[in-house]
Amino acid sequence: MKNLAVFASGSGSNAERLVEYFKDSDLAQVKLILCNNPSAGVIQRAERLNIPLILFTRSEFKSDKIVDLLKENEIDWVVLAGFLWLIPSNLVEAFPNKIINIHPALLPKFGGKGMYGHFVHEAVVENKETESGITIHYVNEHYDEGAIIFQASYPVTSTDTPEDVAKKGQVLEHKHFPEVVEKLLKEEI
């Protein structure tokens, strides 16, 4: 059984989707949810789903405290699901090619520092893109620059608002993210 730690900074819909997807799995389980935002919706989701939640500060994140905590809990993979901080090198080194992220655009477009959530969707609309999508990628020490694992796209129409784009993307996120995580875990066996 593989143990997953999910990091989230916001509402936690992808974290919940991962918990539900692996709930009855013999392959993996979400063992911990970690959060850097004391007002994030993911906190209530974790409580409702009965998954231990750890809140942490930026200094704790940059120290070895989080790496030690993950190792103590025998975490095999780290999954970023709407987590907004840059991953420090000590965490990347502790979990080489075992940290994955989902990004709400087709990287390399609309990636990098400050490009998350509504900022991405606003940029897609402002740039009159005809398609957008999701990217699941490995994480390194730079925002959105790790090797791409999977992408899926959807059409963007001239009348779509950033909210419309967000909704289309979230459908793809909820469908593909757990499946791609499962595929990566199976490839490891």
C-alpha positions as CSV (number, residue, x, y, z in Angstrom):
1,M,0.0,0.0,0.0
2,K,1.4,3.4,-1.1
3,N,0.9,6.3,1.3
4,L,0.1,9.7,-0.3
5,A,0.4,13.1,1.2
6,V,-1.7,15.8,-0.4
7,F,-0.7,19.4,-0.1
8,A,-3.4,22.0,-0.7
9,S,-3.8,25.8,-0.1
10,G,-7.5,26.3,-1.1
11,S,-10.9,24.7,-1.3
12,G,-9.5,21.2,-1.6
13,S,-11.8,19.7,-4.3
14,N,-8.9,17.8,-5.9
15,A,-7.7,16.6,-2.5
16,E,-11.2,15.3,-1.8
17,R,-11.4,13.6,-5.2
18,L,-8.1,11.8,-4.5
19,V,-9.3,10.7,-1.1
20,E,-12.5,9.3,-2.5
21,Y,-10.8,7.7,-5.5
22,F,-8.4,5.7,-3.3
23,K,-10.8,5.1,-0.4
24,D,-11.2,1.4,-1.2
25,S,-8.0,0.9,-3.1
26,D,-5.4,-1.9,-2.3
27,L,-2.9,0.3,-4.2
28,A,-2.8,3.6,-2.3
29,Q,-4.4,5.8,0.3
30,V,-4.3,9.5,1.2
31,K,-2.7,9.3,4.6
32,L,-2.2,13.0,5.3
33,I,-3.4,16.4,4.0
34,L,-1.0,19.3,4.6
35,C,-2.0,22.9,4.3
36,N,-0.3,26.3,4.6
37,N,-3.5,28.4,4.8
38,P,-5.4,28.4,8.1
39,S,-8.6,29.6,6.4
40,A,-8.5,27.1,3.5
41,G,-11.6,25.1,2.7
42,V,-9.5,21.9,2.5
43,I,-9.4,21.9,6.4
44,Q,-13.1,21.2,6.7
45,R,-12.9,18.7,3.9
46,A,-10.1,16.8,5.7
47,E,-12.1,16.8,8.9
48,R,-15.2,15.5,7.1
49,L,-13.2,12.8,5.2
50,N,-11.5,11.8,8.5
51,I,-8.0,12.4,7.0
52,P,-5.4,13.9,9.4
53,L,-4.6,17.5,8.5
54,I,-1.4,19.3,9.3
55,L,-1.2,23.1,9.1
56,F,2.3,24.5,8.8
57,T,4.1,27.8,8.5
58,R,6.5,29.0,5.8
59,S,9.5,28.6,8.1
60,E,8.4,25.0,9.0
61,F,8.0,24.3,5.3
62,K,11.5,25.5,4.5
63,S,13.1,23.6,7.4
64,D,13.4,19.8,7.6
65,K,10.2,19.6,9.8
66,I,7.9,18.7,6.9
67,V,10.3,16.3,5.3
68,D,10.8,14.6,8.7
69,L,7.0,14.4,9.2
70,L,6.5,12.8,5.8
71,K,9.1,10.2,6.4
72,E,7.8,9.5,9.9
73,N,4.4,8.8,8.3
74,E,6.0,6.6,5.7
75,I,4.8,8.8,2.8
76,D,5.7,7.4,-0.6
77,W,4.4,10.1,-2.9
78,V,3.6,13.8,-2.5
79,V,0.7,15.2,-4.5
80,L,0.2,18.9,-4.9
81,A,-3.5,19.7,-5.4
82,G,-3.8,23.5,-5.5
83,F,-0.8,24.2,-3.4
84,L,0.7,27.6,-4.0
85,W,4.1,27.7,-2.5
86,L,7.3,26.8,-4.3
87,I,8.6,23.4,-3.1
88,P,12.0,23.8,-1.3
89,S,15.0,21.8,-2.5
90,N,15.1,19.6,0.6
91,L,11.6,18.3,-0.1
92,V,12.4,17.7,-3.8
93,E,15.6,15.9,-2.9
94,A,13.8,13.7,-0.3
95,F,11.2,12.6,-2.8
96,P,12.9,12.5,-6.2
97,N,10.4,12.0,-9.0
98,K,7.8,11.3,-6.3
99,I,6.2,14.8,-6.2
100,I,3.5,15.7,-8.7
101,N,1.4,18.7,-9.3
102,I,-1.7,19.6,-11.3
103,H,-1.7,23.0,-13.1
104,P,-4.8,24.5,-14.6
105,A,-3.3,25.3,-18.0
106,L,-1.4,23.6,-20.9
107,L,2.1,24.2,-19.8
108,P,4.4,25.8,-20.7
109,K,1.7,28.4,-21.4
110,F,0.5,30.3,-18.3
111,G,2.9,28.8,-15.8
112,G,5.3,30.2,-13.3
113,K,5.2,32.3,-10.2
114,G,1.9,33.9,-9.7
115,M,0.1,31.8,-12.3
116,Y,-2.5,29.9,-10.4
117,G,-6.2,29.6,-10.2
118,H,-8.2,32.6,-11.5
119,F,-5.0,34.3,-12.7
120,V,-4.4,31.5,-15.1
121,H,-8.1,31.5,-16.4
122,E,-8.1,35.3,-16.7
123,A,-4.9,35.1,-18.8
124,V,-6.4,32.5,-21.0
125,V,-9.4,34.7,-21.8
126,E,-7.4,37.9,-22.1
127,N,-5.0,36.2,-24.6
128,K,-8.0,35.0,-26.6
129,E,-6.9,31.4,-26.5
130,T,-9.0,28.9,-28.3
131,E,-8.1,26.0,-26.0
132,S,-6.8,25.5,-22.5
133,G,-6.5,22.5,-20.3
134,I,-4.7,20.8,-17.5
135,T,-1.1,19.7,-17.0
136,I,0.0,17.1,-14.5
137,H,3.8,17.2,-14.1
138,Y,6.7,16.3,-11.8
139,V,7.8,18.9,-9.4
140,N,11.3,20.4,-9.2
141,E,12.7,23.5,-7.5
142,H,11.0,25.9,-10.1
143,Y,7.4,26.7,-10.6
144,D,5.7,24.6,-13.2
145,E,9.0,23.5,-14.9
146,G,9.1,19.8,-14.0
147,A,8.7,17.1,-16.7
148,I,5.1,16.8,-18.1
149,I,3.4,13.6,-17.3
150,F,-0.1,14.2,-18.8
151,Q,-2.1,16.9,-20.5
152,A,-5.8,17.2,-21.5
153,S,-7.4,20.1,-23.3
154,Y,-10.8,21.6,-23.8
155,P,-12.1,24.3,-26.2
156,V,-12.3,28.0,-25.1
157,T,-15.0,30.0,-26.9
158,S,-14.9,33.8,-27.5
159,T,-17.8,34.1,-25.0
160,D,-16.2,32.1,-22.2
161,T,-15.5,34.0,-19.0
162,P,-12.6,33.1,-16.7
163,E,-15.2,31.3,-14.5
164,D,-16.4,29.2,-17.5
165,V,-12.8,28.3,-18.2
166,A,-12.2,27.3,-14.6
167,K,-15.3,25.1,-14.6
168,K,-14.2,23.3,-17.8
169,G,-10.7,22.7,-16.3
170,Q,-12.0,21.4,-13.0
171,V,-14.0,18.7,-14.8
172,L,-10.8,17.5,-16.4
173,E,-8.9,17.8,-13.2
174,H,-11.3,15.7,-11.2
175,K,-11.5,13.1,-14.0
176,H,-7.8,12.7,-14.8
177,F,-5.8,13.6,-11.7
178,P,-6.6,10.4,-9.7
179,E,-6.3,8.2,-12.8
180,V,-2.8,9.6,-13.6
181,V,-1.7,9.2,-9.9
182,E,-2.9,5.6,-10.0
183,K,-1.1,4.9,-13.3
184,L,2.2,6.3,-11.8
185,L,1.8,4.1,-8.7
186,K,1.1,1.0,-10.8
187,E,4.2,1.7,-13.0
188,E,6.3,1.7,-9.8
189,I,5.2,-1.8,-8.8
